[in-house]
Amino acid sequence: MSEERALRANVLGAADTAMMAVAGSAPAYSIGASTAALVAVAGLGSPAALLWCGIPMLGIAWAFSHLGRTEVNAGASYAWVGRALHPALGYLSGWALIVSATLFMVAGAIPAGSLTLSLFDPGLASNTALVTVVGAVWFGIMALVVYLGVTVTARAQWIMSGIEVAILVIFLVVGLVRAPGIAVEHFSWSWLGFSHFDGMGGFAGAALVAAFYYWGWDVSANLNEETRSARRAAGLGGIVGVVIVFGLFLCFTVLVNLLLSADTIGNSSGNLLDLLGQAIWPGPGGKILSIAVVLSTIATLETTLIQVTRTMFAMGRDGTLPRAFGRTHLRRRTPALATIVVAIVSVILFVAANFLGSVGQILADAISAIGLQIAFYYGLAGVAVVVSHRAELFKSVRNFVLIGLWPGLGAAFLLWMFVEAIGSNSAVVNGIGLGLLAVGIVPMAIAWRKGSAYFGRATVPADTVAAAVPTGGELG
C-alpha cells in the first residue's frame, strides 16, 4: 500500500483500544443526555431496557471481535458485511455509521456547550448563541486533535476518560451507600423486567434509546489498522469496553430510579447528572458530575470523529466514496480531508439545529434516529459473523456460543428492534433515521456505476478471506 493511502500502524495497544471503546460509549454523557429520553418511554423500566439491550450488544461485540480476526480493515462493518453478505449491505453499513456519527456531532456538541457554560453560570446554559459558540469551539478542538494523529488522540483519551470514569465510580459507590436514607423510590426487581413497557412496541422504543447508550464502543474496530496485534487486540478492546459501560449504565440507571422522581428527570433538560450529583452530594456534587459529563462529551466527539473518518478513509480507498478521502496526511498519517469535511459539515448542522428547536427535542429526535441506524449496521455485523464463520460453528461449544448463538441472537434482537421501532417512532424520527439511510443509495449507485472493485468482490467464507492479504494490510 502506498504511503499516501496508509494509516500509521502499530501505535495503539489493547489497553488503548479498551479506553477508546469506553470513551466511544461515553458513559457520563449517555447517562446525562439520554436518561430523560429513556425514562419518557420506559419509566421505571429504564434499567431493564439497558439490561436486555446490553446482553445482545455483548454478542455484537463478540461478532466484531471475530470478524476483525479475519480481516484488518479501518472500515470495520463496511468491509466485513460487504464480504460476508453483499457489497450493497456493506456499503449501507458504512453509510449508516457516517450519517449516525454526523447526527451525533449535533447531539453531542449541544451538551458540550451548555454544560461548560453551566459550570460558570447556570443561566448561561439557556443562551442559544453562547451554547452554539462554545459547542463549536469544543468540536473544533477535538477535530484538531484527531487531525494531529492517533497517538495524540489516545493520550487525550486517557486523561479525559480516565478522570470521567473515576468520578462516576466514586459517585456510584457513594450514591448506593447513601441511597437508603435519601431515596425517593424503593428498589424493585420489576425494574429489570418487562412490566413497565407499553407492549413490545414500547420495549422496542426503549431499546432503541438504550442502543444509543452503548453505541460507540466499536471505534476500537475502526482503529484496527493502527493497533498492535490488531487481529486480537482491537476486538478485545471492544469487548472490555462494552463490559465496563454495561456495568456503569445499569447501576447508574438504578441509582437514578432510586434518587430522582419522574418529574425531576423529565425537567432535567439534558443535564440529569447535575441533579443526581446534587442528590448524592448537595452543593459541589452537581458541579463535579457536570465536569464528568463535559469530559465525556468532548471525549466521545473525538472518538466519533475517529470512527467516521476511518470509515470514510476505507471507503475512499476502495473508490466507493471519492478517492481523495482514502489518502492520509503524509506526515501525520491521518485521513486529513475526511476530518476537515466532517468537521465543517457537522459545525454547520450544529449551528442550524441550535436555532431550530428546543435542546431537549433536538436531543430526543437525534437519539432515536441514531438508534435506528445503529440497530441496522450492528445487526448486519451480527449476521455477517454467523454467515462468514459458519464452517467453524460446530467445531466446539465455545464456537457455537460465541460465533453463532450469541451474535446471532444479538443480530435478531437489533433487527427486530429496527423494524418494530419504525411503527412506534414519530414521523420526524423515521424521516431522519430512515431518510438519511436511504440517501446512501445515491452515492452507492454512482460508485457501482463507476466500476469500483468493492462491488465486484464475491462474498466468501471467513477462512478464504483470512488466507488472503486483507484489504487494510496485515498489521497483527
C-alpha positions in Angstrom: 0.0 0.0 0.0 1.3 3.5 -0.9 2.3 5.8 2.0 -0.5 8.3 1.0 -3.1 5.6 1.5 -1.8 4.1 4.8 -2.6 4.9 8.4 0.1 4.9 11.0 0.5 1.2 12.0 1.3 -0.4 15.4 0.9 2.7 17.6 -2.0 1.6 19.9 -2.1 -1.3 22.4 -5.0 -3.4 23.7 -5.4 -1.1 26.8 -5.6 2.0 24.4 -8.4 0.4 22.4 -10.3 -0.6 25.5 -10.1 3.0 26.8 -11.2 4.2 23.3 -14.2 1.9 23.4 -15.3 3.2 26.8 -14.8 6.8 25.6 -16.8 6.0 22.5 -19.8 4.8 24.5 -19.4 8.0 26.7 -20.9 6.8 30.0 -21.3 10.2 31.6 -22.7 11.8 28.5 -25.0 9.0 27.7 -26.4 8.9 31.3 -26.7 12.7 31.5 -28.2 13.3 28.0 -30.2 10.2 27.3 -31.8 9.1 30.5 -34.7 11.6 30.3 -35.5 10.2 26.8 -35.3 6.7 28.1 -37.5 7.4 31.1 -40.0 9.0 28.8 -40.6 5.7 27.0 -39.7 3.2 29.7 -40.4 4.8 33.1 -39.1 2.7 36.0 -38.3 0.0 33.4 -35.2 2.0 32.2 -32.7 -0.4 33.8 -34.5 -3.3 32.1 -34.1 -1.6 28.7 -30.3 -1.3 29.3 -30.0 -4.8 30.7 -31.9 -6.5 27.8 -30.2 -4.4 25.2 -26.8 -4.8 26.8 -26.8 -8.6 26.6 -27.3 -8.8 22.8 -24.8 -5.8 22.5 -22.1 -8.0 24.0 -23.0 -10.6 21.3 -22.3 -8.0 18.7 -19.0 -7.1 20.4 -18.1 -10.8 20.0 -19.1 -10.6 16.4 -16.8 -7.6 15.8 -14.0 -9.4 17.5 -14.2 -12.5 15.3 -14.7 -10.5 12.1 -11.7 -8.4 13.0 -9.6 -11.6 13.4 -10.4 -12.4 9.8 -9.7 -9.1 8.1 -7.9 -6.0 9.4 -9.7 -3.0 7.8 -10.4 0.5 9.2 -13.8 0.3 7.6 -14.8 -2.5 10.0 -18.5 -3.4 9.4 -18.4 -1.7 6.0 -15.7 -4.2 4.9 -16.9 -7.2 6.8 -20.6 -7.1 5.9 -19.7 -6.5 2.3 -17.5 -9.6 2.1 -19.8 -11.9 4.1 -23.3 -10.8 2.9 -23.3 -8.4 0.0 -21.4 -5.3 -1.1 -24.6 -3.2 -1.1 -25.3 -4.2 2.5 -21.7 -3.4 3.4 -21.9 0.0 1.8 -25.1 0.8 3.6 -23.4 -0.3 6.9 -20.6 2.2 6.3 -23.1 4.8 5.3 -25.2 4.2 8.4 -22.2 4.9 10.6 -21.3 8.1 8.6 -24.8 9.6 8.9 -25.3 8.5 12.6 -21.9 10.0 13.5 -22.7 13.2 11.7 -26.0 13.4 13.5 -24.2 12.8 16.8 -22.0 15.8 16.2 -25.1 17.8 16.7 -26.4 15.9 19.6 -23.0 15.8 21.3 -21.9 19.4 20.8 -25.1 20.9 22.3 -24.4 19.4 25.8 -20.7 20.3 25.4 -21.6 23.9 25.1 -24.4 24.1 27.6 -22.7 22.1 30.4 -19.5 24.1 30.0 -21.4 27.3 30.5 -23.4 25.9 33.4 -20.2 25.3 35.3 -19.7 29.1 35.5 -23.3 30.3 35.5 -26.4 28.1 35.1 -28.3 30.9 33.5 -25.9 31.0 30.5 -26.8 27.4 29.6 -30.1 28.6 28.1 -28.3 31.2 25.9 -28.6 29.6 22.4 -25.9 31.8 20.8 -23.4 31.1 23.6 -24.1 27.4 23.7 -23.6 27.3 19.9 -20.3 29.1 20.1 -18.8 27.1 23.0 -20.0 23.8 21.5 -18.5 24.7 18.1 -15.2 25.6 19.8 -15.0 22.3 21.6 -15.8 20.4 18.4 -13.1 22.3 16.6 -10.5 21.5 19.3 -11.4 17.7 19.0 -11.2 17.8 15.2 -7.7 19.3 15.5 -6.7 16.6 18.0 -7.9 13.9 15.6 -6.2 15.6 12.7 -2.9 15.7 14.6 -2.7 11.9 14.8 -3.9 8.8 16.7 -1.0 9.0 19.3 -2.2 12.5 20.4 -5.8 11.3 20.4 -5.0 8.3 22.6 -3.2 10.4 25.2 -6.0 12.8 25.3 -8.5 10.0 25.8 -6.5 8.5 28.8 -6.7 11.9 30.5 -10.3 12.8 29.8 -11.9 9.3 30.1 -9.8 8.3 33.0 -11.0 11.2 35.1 -14.5 10.7 33.9 -14.7 7.0 34.9 -13.0 7.7 38.2 -15.6 10.4 39.1 -18.5 8.1 38.0 -17.3 5.1 40.1 -16.8 7.3 43.2 -20.3 8.8 42.9 -21.8 5.5 42.2 -20.4 3.9 45.3 -21.3 7.0 47.5 -24.8 7.1 45.9 -25.6 3.5 46.6 -24.3 3.8 50.2 -26.4 6.8 50.8 -29.5 5.6 48.9 -31.4 4.0 51.9 -31.5 7.4 53.6 -32.3 9.7 50.6 -34.2 7.5 48.2 -37.5 8.7 46.6 -38.3 5.2 45.4 -37.7 1.8 46.9 -35.8 -0.7 44.8 -37.9 -3.2 42.9 -36.8 -6.2 40.9 -39.6 -5.3 38.5 -37.2 -2.5 37.2 -35.3 -5.3 35.5 -38.4 -7.0 34.0 -40.9 -6.1 31.2 -43.9 -5.0 33.3 -43.2 -1.2 32.8 -43.3 -1.3 29.0 -46.3 -0.4 26.9 -46.3 -3.7 24.9 -43.5 -4.8 22.6 -43.6 -1.6 20.6 -42.9 0.3 23.9 -40.0 -2.0 24.7 -38.6 -1.6 21.1 -38.7 2.2 21.5 -36.9 1.9 24.9 -34.3 -0.5 23.4 -33.7 2.0 20.6 -32.7 4.6 23.1 -30.6 2.0 25.1 -28.8 1.1 21.9 -27.7 4.8 21.7 -26.2 4.5 25.2 -23.9 1.7 24.1 -23.1 2.9 20.6 -19.5 3.9 20.0 -17.6 1.1 21.6 -16.8 -0.2 18.0 -14.4 2.7 17.5 -11.8 0.1 18.6 -12.6 -1.8 15.4 -12.1 1.2 13.2 -8.7 1.7 14.8 -7.5 -1.8 14.0 -5.1 -0.7 11.2 -3.4 1.4 13.8 -3.3 -1.2 16.6 -0.5 -3.6 17.5 -1.6 -7.3 17.3 -4.6 -5.9 15.5 -6.4 -9.2 14.8 -7.0 -9.8 18.6 -6.3 -6.5 20.4 -8.9 -4.3 18.6 -11.7 -6.8 19.2 -10.7 -7.5 22.8 -10.7 -3.7 23.4 -14.3 -3.5 22.2 -15.5 -6.4 24.4 -13.8 -4.9 27.5 -15.3 -1.5 26.7 -18.8 -2.9 26.4 -18.5 -4.8 29.7 -17.4 -1.7 31.6 -20.1 0.6 30.3 -22.7 -2.1 30.7 -22.0 -2.1 34.4 -21.9 1.7 34.7 -25.1 2.2 32.7 -27.1 -0.4 34.6 -26.0 0.7 38.1 -26.5 4.4 37.4 -29.9 3.9 35.9 -31.0 2.0 39.1 -29.5 4.9 41.1 -31.5 7.4 39.1 -34.7 5.5 39.8 -33.8 5.5 43.5 -32.9 9.1 43.9 -34.8 11.2 41.3 -38.5 11.5 40.7 -40.0 11.1 37.2 -40.9 14.9 37.2 -37.3 15.8 38.1 -35.9 13.6 35.4 -38.4 15.0 32.8 -37.3 18.5 33.6 -33.6 17.8 33.5 -33.0 19.3 30.0 -30.1 17.1 29.2 -28.3 17.8 32.5 -29.6 14.9 34.6 -26.2 14.1 36.2 -26.1 17.6 37.7 -29.4 16.8 39.5 -28.2 13.4 40.6 -24.9 14.8 41.9 -26.8 17.3 44.0 -28.9 14.5 45.4 -25.8 12.4 46.3 -23.6 15.3 47.5 -25.6 18.6 48.0 -23.5 21.6 47.0 -20.5 20.5 44.9 -21.8 17.2 43.8 -23.7 18.5 40.8 -20.7 20.5 39.5 -18.3 17.5 39.8 -20.6 15.2 37.9 -21.2 18.0 35.3 -17.4 18.1 34.8 -17.5 14.3 34.1 -20.2 14.9 31.5 -18.2 17.7 29.8 -15.2 15.4 29.7 -17.3 12.5 28.4 -18.9 14.7 25.8 -15.7 16.0 24.5 -14.1 12.6 24.5 -16.9 11.0 22.6 -16.9 13.8 20.0 -13.3 12.8 19.4 -14.0 9.0 19.1 -16.9 9.6 16.8 -14.7 11.7 14.6 -12.3 8.8 14.5 -15.0 6.4 13.5 -16.4 8.4 10.7 -13.1 9.5 9.3 -11.7 5.9 9.3 -14.8 4.6 7.7 -14.6 7.3 5.0 -10.9 6.6 4.6 -11.7 2.9 3.9 -14.5 3.7 1.5 -12.3 6.3 -0.3 -9.5 3.8 -0.6 -12.0 1.4 -2.2 -13.4 4.1 -4.5 -16.9 3.8 -3.0 -16.5 7.4 -1.9 -14.3 10.0 -3.7 -10.7 8.6 -3.6 -9.4 11.8 -2.1 -11.0 10.6 1.2 -8.7 7.5 1.0 -5.5 9.5 1.3 -3.7 10.3 4.5 -1.6 13.3 5.6 1.9 12.3 4.5 3.4 13.2 7.9 0.6 12.6 10.4 -0.9 9.7 8.5 -4.5 10.7 9.4 -7.4 11.0 7.0 -7.0 14.7 6.7 -9.6 15.6 4.1 -12.2 13.4 5.7 -11.6 15.1 9.1 -11.8 18.6 7.6 -15.0 17.8 5.6 -16.8 16.1 8.5 -15.8 19.0 10.9 -17.2 21.7 8.5 -20.5 19.8 7.8 -21.1 19.0 11.4 -20.5 22.5 12.6 -22.9 23.9 10.0 -25.6 21.3 11.0 -24.9 22.0 14.7 -25.3 25.8 14.3 -28.5 25.3 12.3 -30.0 22.8 14.7 -29.5 25.0 17.7 -31.7 27.7 16.2 -34.5 25.3 15.0 -35.9 24.0 18.3 -35.5 23.2 21.9 -32.4 21.4 23.1 -34.5 18.6 24.7 -36.5 17.9 21.5 -33.4 18.0 19.3 -31.6 15.5 21.6 -34.6 13.2 21.8 -35.2 13.1 18.0 -31.5 12.7 17.2 -31.0 9.9 19.8 -33.9 7.9 18.4 -32.9 8.5 14.8 -29.3 7.4 15.5 -30.7 4.3 17.3 -32.3 3.2 14.1 -29.0 3.4 12.2 -27.1 1.7 15.0 -29.6 -1.2 15.0 -29.2 -1.5 11.3 -25.4 -1.8 11.0 -24.8 -3.7 14.3 -27.5 -6.2 13.3 -25.9 -6.8 9.9 -22.5 -7.3 11.6 -24.0 -10.0 13.8 -25.5 -11.8 10.8 -22.1 -11.4 8.9 -20.1 -13.3 11.6 -22.6 -16.2 11.6 -22.6 -16.5 7.8 -18.8 -16.0 7.3 -17.8 -18.3 10.1 -20.4 -21.0 9.6 -17.8 -23.7 9.0 -16.4 -23.2 12.5 -19.7 -23.1 14.4 -19.9 -26.8 15.3 -16.2 -27.4 16.0 -16.7 -26.6 19.7 -19.3 -25.4 22.2 -17.4 -22.2 22.6 -17.5 -21.5 18.8 -21.2 -22.3 18.7 -22.0 -19.9 21.5 -19.5 -17.0 20.8 -19.6 -17.1 17.0 -23.1 -18.4 16.3 -25.7 -18.3 19.1 -24.8 -15.1 20.9 -24.0 -12.8 17.9 -27.0 -14.4 16.0 -29.4 -13.6 18.8 -27.9 -10.2 19.1 -28.4 -9.5 15.4 -32.0 -10.9 15.5 -32.8 -8.6 18.5 -31.4 -5.5 16.9 -33.0 -6.1 13.5 -36.3 -6.8 15.2 -35.9 -3.6 17.2 -35.2 -1.7 14.0 -38.4 -2.9 12.4 -40.6 -2.7 15.5 -39.5 0.8 16.4 -40.4 2.2 13.0 -44.0 1.6 13.8 -43.9 3.5 17.1 -41.5 6.3 16.1 -42.7 9.8 15.2 -42.6 10.8 11.5 -39.7 13.1 12.3 -37.6 10.4 13.8 -38.3 8.0 11.0 -37.7 10.7 8.4 -34.3 11.5 9.8 -33.2 7.9 10.6 -34.5 6.1 7.5 -34.4 9.1 5.1 -30.7 9.7 5.7 -30.0 5.9 5.4 -31.9 5.9 2.1 -29.8 8.8 0.8 -26.8 6.5 0.8 -28.3 4.6 -2.2 -27.4 7.5 -4.4 -23.6 7.6 -3.8 -23.6 3.8 -3.8 -25.2 3.7 -7.2 -22.7 6.2 -8.5 -19.7 4.2 -7.2 -21.2 1.0 -8.5 -21.7 2.5 -12.0 -18.1 3.8 -12.0 -17.0 0.2 -11.5 -15.5 0.2 -8.0 -13.7 -3.1 -7.3 -15.5 -3.2 -4.0 -18.8 -4.1 -5.7 -17.1 -6.8 -7.8 -16.0 -8.9 -4.8 -17.7 -12.2 -4.3 -19.0 -12.9 -0.9 -16.6 -15.5 0.6 -16.4 -17.6 3.8 -14.1 -16.4 6.6 -11.3 -19.0 6.1 -10.9 -17.8 2.4 -10.6 -14.2 3.5 -8.2 -15.0 6.3 -5.9 -16.8 3.8 -5.7 -13.7 1.6 -4.0 -10.4 2.2 -6.5 -8.2 4.0 -7.7 -5.0 2.3 -6.3 -2.9 5.1 -2.9 -4.7 5.1 -1.6 -7.3 7.6 -0.9 -5.4 10.8 -1.3 -8.0 13.5 
